[in-house]
Amino acid sequence: MAEGDRLHLKAVLANCPELTVLAEHMRSFAHMLTQLQGDHLPEWIEAATTSAELPSLRHFAQHLERDLDAVIAGLTQPWNSGVVEGHVNRIKMLKRQMFGRNMLPLCRVPTPGIRLPCLDQKRLAGVVRNDCRRLSMRLCGLFTEWIQNV
């Protein structure tokens, strides 16, 4: 933290005792998180729930107790699902980008390999729409495969 920010934080904490207590709780939680000391979590929850002046912190600590074993494991084990979550997030982004890309005006460009039978205009529009949907789904599949191989 920069020296100016540190001085500003010290001044704010000096004027607000609730923020001082909250900052201390958050520092101890951050230490548990970064040092993989999940076995200290029950003591932290006990200290956080006894602080009467911080109802939001107490509420957060009570929610951690709902699945205490999983939270302790997450704070103790060195493994995480960050890489998988990153891939899922990227795939969802590509999916969102493809929404609206299968409209009829965008699909009027002739595509190799797709033959349209001679149909009336209404049925022809439906066939083009379906082919465009298949193409956009195939593109999404190719993007997904490419992302997994990168």
Stockholm file with secondary structure:
# STOCKHOLM 1.0

chainA/1-150         MAEGDRLHLKAVLANCPELTVLAEHMRSFAHMLTQLQGDHLPEWIEAATTSAELPSLRHFAQHLERDLDAVIAGLTQPWNSGVVEGHVNRIKMLKRQMFGRNMLPLCRVPTPGIRLPCLDQKRLAGVVRNDCRRLSMRLCGLFTEWIQNV
#=GR chainA/1-150 SS CCHHHHHHHHHHHHHCHHHHHHHHHHHHHHHHHHHTCGGGHHHHHHHHHHCTTCHHHHHHHHHHHHTHHHHHHHHHCSCCCHHHHHHHHHHHHHHHHHTTTTCGGGGCSCCTTCCCCCCCHHHHHHHHHHHHHHHHHHHHHHHHHHHHHC
#=GC SS_cons         CCHHHHHHHHHHHHHCHHHHHHHHHHHHHHHHHHHTCGGGHHHHHHHHHHCTTCHHHHHHHHHHHHTHHHHHHHHHCSCCCHHHHHHHHHHHHHHHHHTTTTCGGGGCSCCTTCCCCCCCHHHHHHHHHHHHHHHHHHHHHHHHHHHHHC
//
